[in-house]
Amino acid sequence: MDLLPPAPHLLHPHRPRGDAPRRARRRPLVVARAPRRRGGLGVRPGRAPVPAGPGPGARPSAGPTGPGRGRGPVSWGVRGLTVRYRGRPALSGVDLEVPPGQVVAVVGADGAGKTTLLRAMAGILEPDEGEVRRPAPERLGYVSAASGVYPDLTAAENLAFAAAAYRVPDPGGRTATLLSATGLSGARDRLGAELSGGMRRKLGVAMALVHDPELLVLDEPTTGLDPLSRVEIWALLAGAAAEGAAVLLSTTYLEEAERAARVLVLEEGRPLAVGSAEEVV
């Protein structure tokens, strides 16, 4: 990964967001606590939470290339998170903070619980125990390991669909901005099925950024990609964090985890270590 450029702003503490104009409306905080029930894993259907949109009174957002977001909480995250599947723990007692303006990486072997943690943060899974602190669905972006790109839509249509789902003002302008930022302008009319793996991943990240989320959750966004594509995706994440978004991702690459502000190491669903990249990696 010698091609990866330094990203010093990812290693700094929370970047104040007070200089940016506030949105017209404060978004409600979602705190998901464990339901009082027994049984297996609670899963909500669908790829990710589908928002109702900010509504006509919300101020348009320029996103990662424009003015920052409104002031958020100290951090998002989980406390005492436990998730069971068929009576067996997938996660046990996980604590993690994901502050605005930082990239937080989750590292672990296959089956360690990385995807379960990210799906809980995205609101797709309900915890059996513990608490999940996240923004409302319309202020959250989620990228699954499958990227979420629709193969029978063009790159531009995928972005336009996501923009319409979130009721983004000026969806055409927002689509053009993100296609340019991801280097996909030349592929705007190519079907999702015709894009390379790296292009699909970048398009998936762009779709998650289309509504300028306060929390961005990504499940192994660079796994299996060539070094250049990994650099380009990290540049997108760096831009989102620089504009004040909280970014939570899982990765199998330790050299990428070193670029994050904080790292959580999971082993068989339990937190093995958590701290700064220098302390953990």
C-alpha positions as CSV (number, residue, x, y, z in Angstrom):
1,M,0.0,0.0,0.0
2,D,2.9,2.4,-0.7
3,L,0.5,4.2,-3.1
4,L,-1.7,5.3,-0.3
5,P,-1.1,9.1,0.2
6,P,-0.9,10.4,3.8
7,A,-4.2,11.6,5.2
8,P,-3.2,13.5,8.4
9,H,-6.7,14.9,9.0
10,L,-8.0,11.4,9.6
11,L,-5.6,11.1,12.6
12,H,-6.6,14.3,14.3
13,P,-9.2,14.6,17.0
14,H,-12.8,15.7,16.3
15,R,-12.8,18.7,13.9
16,P,-15.1,21.5,15.2
17,R,-18.1,22.0,13.0
18,G,-19.2,25.3,14.4
19,D,-18.0,27.3,11.5
20,A,-20.4,25.7,9.1
21,P,-24.0,27.0,8.7
22,R,-26.6,24.9,10.6
23,R,-29.3,23.1,8.7
24,A,-32.8,24.6,8.8
25,R,-33.9,21.8,11.2
26,R,-32.1,19.7,13.8
27,R,-32.4,16.0,13.0
28,P,-33.7,13.7,15.7
29,L,-31.3,11.4,17.5
30,V,-32.1,7.7,17.3
31,V,-31.1,5.6,20.3
32,A,-31.9,2.0,19.8
33,R,-32.0,-0.1,22.9
34,A,-32.3,-3.8,23.2
35,P,-35.9,-5.0,23.0
36,R,-37.2,-7.0,25.9
37,R,-37.5,-10.3,24.2
38,R,-35.9,-13.6,23.7
39,G,-35.0,-15.5,20.6
40,G,-32.8,-15.0,17.6
41,L,-31.5,-12.0,15.7
42,G,-33.9,-9.2,14.8
43,V,-33.5,-8.3,11.2
44,R,-35.4,-5.6,9.3
45,P,-36.0,-6.4,5.7
46,G,-34.3,-4.5,2.9
47,R,-30.9,-3.4,1.9
48,A,-30.7,-0.5,4.4
49,P,-33.1,1.8,6.1
50,V,-35.1,3.7,3.5
51,P,-35.6,7.3,4.6
52,A,-38.8,9.3,4.3
53,G,-36.6,12.3,3.3
54,P,-35.9,15.6,5.0
55,G,-39.1,17.2,3.9
56,P,-39.7,20.5,2.1
57,G,-38.6,22.7,4.9
58,A,-35.0,21.4,5.1
59,R,-32.1,23.4,3.7
60,P,-30.3,22.0,0.6
61,S,-26.9,20.6,1.4
62,A,-23.8,20.9,-0.7
63,G,-22.4,17.6,0.6
64,P,-18.8,16.6,0.9
65,T,-17.6,19.2,-1.6
66,G,-19.5,22.1,-0.1
67,P,-20.5,23.6,3.3
68,G,-20.4,21.4,6.3
69,R,-23.2,19.9,8.3
70,G,-25.0,21.2,11.3
71,R,-23.5,20.6,14.7
72,G,-23.9,17.0,15.8
73,P,-23.5,15.1,19.1
74,V,-20.2,14.3,20.8
75,S,-20.2,10.9,19.0
76,W,-22.3,8.1,17.6
77,G,-21.6,4.6,18.6
78,V,-22.6,1.5,20.7
79,R,-22.5,0.7,24.4
80,G,-22.6,-2.8,25.7
81,L,-23.8,-4.1,22.4
82,T,-24.7,-7.8,22.3
83,V,-26.3,-9.6,19.4
84,R,-27.2,-13.2,19.3
85,Y,-28.1,-15.5,16.4
86,R,-29.9,-18.7,17.2
87,G,-28.9,-18.5,20.8
88,R,-25.2,-18.0,20.0
89,P,-23.5,-14.6,20.5
90,A,-22.4,-12.8,17.3
91,L,-21.3,-9.8,19.4
92,S,-20.8,-9.6,23.2
93,G,-20.4,-6.4,25.2
94,V,-19.0,-4.1,22.5
95,D,-18.3,-0.5,23.2
96,L,-17.3,2.0,20.5
97,E,-17.5,5.7,19.8
98,V,-17.6,7.1,16.3
99,P,-17.0,10.9,16.6
100,P,-18.0,13.4,13.8
101,G,-15.0,14.3,11.6
102,Q,-13.2,11.0,12.2
103,V,-12.7,7.7,10.5
104,V,-13.1,4.6,12.8
105,A,-12.0,1.2,11.5
106,V,-13.2,-2.2,12.7
107,V,-10.7,-5.0,12.1
108,G,-11.1,-8.8,12.6
109,A,-11.0,-12.1,10.9
110,D,-14.0,-13.6,9.0
111,G,-16.8,-14.3,11.4
112,A,-15.4,-11.9,14.0
113,G,-18.6,-9.8,14.0
114,K,-17.6,-6.9,11.9
115,T,-20.7,-7.0,9.6
116,T,-23.0,-7.5,12.5
117,L,-21.7,-4.4,14.3
118,L,-22.0,-2.3,11.2
119,R,-25.5,-3.5,10.5
120,A,-26.5,-2.7,14.0
121,M,-25.1,0.8,13.6
122,A,-27.0,1.2,10.4
123,G,-30.3,0.2,12.0
124,I,-30.7,-3.1,10.1
125,L,-30.2,-5.3,13.1
126,E,-31.8,-4.8,16.6
127,P,-29.5,-5.5,19.6
128,D,-30.4,-8.1,22.1
129,E,-28.6,-6.1,24.8
130,G,-27.0,-2.7,24.9
131,E,-27.5,0.6,23.2
132,V,-26.9,2.0,19.7
133,R,-26.5,5.7,19.2
134,R,-27.0,6.9,15.6
135,P,-28.7,9.7,13.6
136,A,-32.1,9.4,12.1
137,P,-32.3,7.2,9.0
138,E,-32.3,10.2,6.6
139,R,-29.0,11.4,8.1
140,L,-27.2,8.0,7.7
141,G,-25.5,6.5,4.7
142,Y,-24.8,2.7,4.5
143,V,-22.7,0.7,2.0
144,S,-22.9,-3.1,2.2
145,A,-20.2,-5.4,1.1
146,A,-22.2,-5.9,-2.2
147,S,-22.0,-2.1,-2.9
148,G,-25.8,-1.7,-3.3
149,V,-25.5,-0.8,-7.0
150,Y,-28.4,-1.8,-9.2
151,P,-27.0,-3.7,-12.2
152,D,-29.8,-2.8,-14.6
153,L,-29.5,1.0,-14.0
154,T,-26.7,3.2,-15.4
155,A,-24.3,4.9,-13.0
156,A,-26.2,8.2,-13.3
157,E,-29.6,6.5,-12.8
158,N,-28.3,4.7,-9.7
159,L,-27.3,8.1,-8.2
160,A,-30.5,9.7,-9.3
161,F,-32.5,6.9,-7.7
162,A,-30.7,7.3,-4.4
163,A,-31.2,11.1,-4.6
164,A,-34.9,10.7,-5.2
165,A,-35.2,8.2,-2.2
166,Y,-33.7,10.8,0.1
167,R,-35.6,13.7,-1.6
168,V,-32.3,15.5,-2.3
169,P,-32.9,19.1,-3.7
170,D,-31.5,19.5,-7.2
171,P,-30.9,15.7,-7.8
172,G,-29.4,16.4,-11.3
173,G,-26.8,18.8,-9.9
174,R,-26.0,16.5,-7.0
175,T,-25.6,13.5,-9.4
176,A,-23.2,15.4,-11.6
177,T,-21.2,16.6,-8.6
178,L,-20.7,13.1,-7.3
179,L,-20.0,11.6,-10.7
180,S,-17.2,14.1,-11.1
181,A,-15.9,13.6,-7.5
182,T,-15.7,9.8,-8.0
183,G,-14.2,10.0,-11.5
184,L,-17.2,8.3,-13.0
185,S,-18.4,11.1,-15.3
186,G,-17.2,9.2,-18.3
187,A,-19.1,6.1,-17.2
188,R,-22.4,7.9,-16.3
189,D,-24.3,6.0,-19.1
190,R,-22.8,2.5,-18.4
191,L,-25.0,0.0,-16.6
192,G,-24.0,-1.1,-13.1
193,A,-23.4,-4.6,-14.4
194,E,-20.8,-3.2,-16.9
195,L,-18.8,-1.4,-14.3
196,S,-15.5,-2.7,-12.9
197,G,-15.4,-3.8,-9.2
198,G,-13.6,-0.5,-8.2
199,M,-16.1,1.6,-10.1
200,R,-19.1,-0.2,-8.5
201,R,-17.6,0.4,-5.1
202,K,-17.0,4.1,-5.8
203,L,-20.6,4.4,-7.1
204,G,-21.9,2.7,-4.0
205,V,-20.0,5.2,-1.8
206,A,-21.3,8.0,-3.9
207,M,-24.9,6.8,-3.5
208,A,-24.4,6.7,0.3
209,L,-23.1,10.2,0.2
210,V,-25.8,11.7,-2.0
211,H,-27.8,13.1,0.9
212,D,-24.7,14.4,2.9
213,P,-25.1,12.0,5.8
214,E,-23.9,12.7,9.3
215,L,-22.8,9.0,9.8
216,L,-21.4,6.9,7.0
217,V,-21.2,3.1,7.5
218,L,-19.2,1.0,5.1
219,D,-18.7,-2.8,5.1
220,E,-15.3,-3.6,3.7
221,P,-15.4,-1.0,1.0
222,T,-12.0,-1.8,-0.4
223,T,-11.7,-5.6,-0.1
224,G,-10.5,-7.2,-3.3
225,L,-9.8,-3.9,-5.1
226,D,-6.6,-2.9,-6.8
227,P,-4.3,-0.4,-5.0
228,L,-5.4,2.6,-7.1
229,S,-9.1,2.0,-6.5
230,R,-8.4,1.7,-2.8
231,V,-6.7,5.1,-2.9
232,E,-9.6,6.6,-4.6
233,I,-12.2,5.3,-2.2
234,W,-10.1,6.4,0.8
235,A,-10.0,9.9,-0.8
236,L,-13.8,9.9,-0.8
237,L,-13.9,8.9,2.9
238,A,-11.3,11.4,3.7
239,G,-13.4,14.1,2.1
240,A,-16.5,13.1,4.0
241,A,-14.6,13.1,7.3
242,A,-13.0,16.5,6.5
243,E,-16.5,17.9,6.1
244,G,-17.5,16.6,9.5
245,A,-19.1,13.2,8.8
246,A,-18.5,10.3,11.2
247,V,-17.2,7.4,9.2
248,L,-17.3,3.8,10.4
249,L,-15.9,1.1,8.2
250,S,-14.6,-2.5,8.4
251,T,-11.5,-3.6,6.7
252,T,-9.2,-6.7,6.4
253,Y,-6.2,-4.5,5.6
254,L,-4.1,-3.5,8.6
255,E,-2.3,-0.9,6.6
256,E,-5.7,0.8,6.0
257,A,-6.6,0.6,9.7
258,E,-3.5,2.5,10.4
259,R,-5.0,5.5,8.6
260,A,-8.0,5.6,10.9
261,A,-8.3,7.8,14.0
262,R,-9.5,4.9,16.1
263,V,-9.4,1.1,15.6
264,L,-11.5,-1.6,17.1
265,V,-10.2,-5.2,16.9
266,L,-12.9,-7.9,17.2
267,E,-12.2,-11.6,17.9
268,E,-15.1,-14.0,17.9
269,G,-17.6,-11.2,18.6
270,R,-15.7,-9.8,21.5
271,P,-13.6,-6.5,21.6
272,L,-9.9,-7.5,21.7
273,A,-8.5,-4.0,21.6
274,V,-9.7,-0.4,20.9
275,G,-7.8,2.8,20.8
276,S,-5.8,5.0,18.4
277,A,-4.2,3.4,15.4
278,E,-0.8,3.8,17.1
279,E,-2.0,2.0,20.2
280,V,-3.8,-0.9,18.5
281,V,-2.2,-1.7,15.1
